[in-house]
Amino acid sequence: MPKRVDHEHRRGQIAAAVRRIAADRGLEGVSLNEVAAEAGISKGFVQHYFASRDEMLRYAATTLRGGLEDRIAAGLPGEKPGVRDLLVALLPLDEDARDDALVANAFLMRALKDPEIAGHFRTGHGALRDAVAAILAAARDDGDLVPTVDPATEATLLLALVAGLGDAVLLGYQSGEEAIGLIDLHLSRITV
């Protein structure tokens, strides 16, 4: 009986190796040889699944959102997390979140020149913005949000705030506690 191979699982293992290298050395460190070594497989095996480095990077970019969603969901309390919980979960406050942020930043630079990767970023950002806007709209409906605040606009502003704070934490000129404090300050201005 022939051996059944889960090709998507194998591609996922290679993408995970790409992400580990990107977190450690940026995308400059990603080559077919380095990925093969990181994944513990041969270069030929990597080439069996990906004809080029670009193809491998584009596939790895499709896996970023799933990993981020899993990590954030695992860290959120209860069934109905608040906007603060979600925003804090986006900050690089622990090793896994820091690695996710480093990988995302590496791919962001790549996305500036690669329309396919840029499309993945736009889709992911749109879904995240919609999720934050939905939480804010529910808060407004419950009377917990200043009535003049537009949930969609505020979601965009909050994600920009968290992105900037996340970079500041990565670079070390803002502590995690300071970043959370600034999120709390902003939220205090829009909640009742």
Buried (B, 14 or more C-beta within 10 A) or exposed (E): EEEEEEEEEBBBBBBBBBBBBBBEEBBEBBBBEBBBBBBEBEBEBBBEBBEEBEEBBBBBBBBBBEBBBEBBEEBBEEEEBBBBBBBBBBBBBEEBBBBBBBBBBBBBEBBEEBEBBBBBBEEBBEEBBEBBBBBBBBBBEEEBBEEEBBBEEBBBBBBEBBBEBBBBBBEEEBEBEEBBEBBEEBBEEBBE
